[in-house]
Amino acid sequence: MRRVSKEVLLVDSEAIKQIHYDREKRILLVWFQNGMVYSYWKVHVRLFQRMRNSYSIGRFFNKHIKNKYKHQITTM
């Protein structure tokens, strides 16, 4: 069975444009509509899967990821 190591999802959200997840490094990248990119470290794959499958990715992000993981902010 082939295992996906990286995922990119386009998001239909007022705040979030897209999310990227690297399973090997456990890094979640969140691209915001304003051009900011946040890198979150040590995000478990199960949490990413729950985020990906949630009804509102923005609401899930605010409740379970924002201010809970170490991160770095960059602009693109």
NORKA-V350724 format. One record per residue. N is the residue number from 1. RES is the residue in three letters. OMEGA is omega in radians with two decimals (NA if undefined). D_FIRST is the distance of its C-alpha to the first C-alpha in Angstrom with 2 decimals. Layout:
[[N RES OMEGA D_FIRST] [N RES OMEGA D_FIRST]]
//
This chain:
[[1 MET 3.13 0.00] [2 ARG -3.12 3.78] [3 ARG 3.13 6.46] [4 VAL -3.11 9.85] [5 SER -3.14 12.66] [6 LYS 3.10 15.61] [7 GLU 3.05 16.86] [8 VAL 3.14 20.23] [9 LEU 2.99 21.98] [10 LEU -3.01 25.43] [11 VAL 3.06 27.53] [12 ASP -3.05 30.48] [13 SER 3.09 32.76] [14 GLU -3.05 36.30] [15 ALA -3.03 35.39] [16 ILE -3.13 31.73] [17 LYS 3.13 30.63] [18 GLN 3.07 26.98] [19 ILE 3.09 24.60] [20 HIS 3.09 22.08] [21 TYR 3.09 19.74] [22 ASP -3.08 18.32] [23 ARG -3.11 15.94] [24 GLU -3.10 16.63] [25 LYS -3.10 20.36] [26 ARG 3.12 20.57] [27 ILE 3.07 22.96] [28 LEU 3.05 23.80] [29 LEU 3.12 26.01] [30 VAL 3.14 28.22] [31 TRP -3.12 30.18] [32 PHE -3.13 33.36] [33 GLN -3.10 35.51] [34 ASN 3.10 38.28] [35 GLY 3.12 36.31] [36 MET 3.08 35.64] [37 VAL 3.11 32.24] [38 TYR 3.05 31.51] [39 SER 3.13 28.94] [40 TYR -3.07 28.05] [41 TRP 3.08 26.75] [42 LYS 3.07 24.85] [43 VAL -3.09 23.56] [44 HIS -3.11 20.96] [45 VAL -3.14 17.72] [46 ARG 3.10 18.89] [47 LEU 3.09 22.13] [48 PHE 3.13 20.60] [49 GLN 3.10 18.60] [50 ARG 3.11 21.95] [51 MET -3.12 23.71] [52 ARG -3.07 21.45] [53 ASN -3.09 21.96] [54 SER 3.11 25.64] [55 TYR 3.13 28.49] [56 SER -3.14 30.19] [57 ILE 3.12 28.24] [58 GLY 3.13 31.65] [59 ARG 3.11 32.90] [60 PHE 3.12 29.75] [61 PHE -3.11 30.06] [62 ASN -3.07 33.75] [63 LYS -2.95 33.33] [64 HIS -3.04 30.34] [65 ILE -3.10 29.97] [66 LYS 3.14 33.31] [67 ASN 3.13 35.58] [68 LYS -3.13 33.12] [69 TYR 3.02 31.08] [70 LYS -3.09 32.42] [71 HIS 3.06 32.31] [72 GLN -3.12 33.72] [73 ILE 3.06 35.28] [74 THR 3.03 35.44] [75 THR 3.13 36.74] [76 MET NA 35.36]]
//
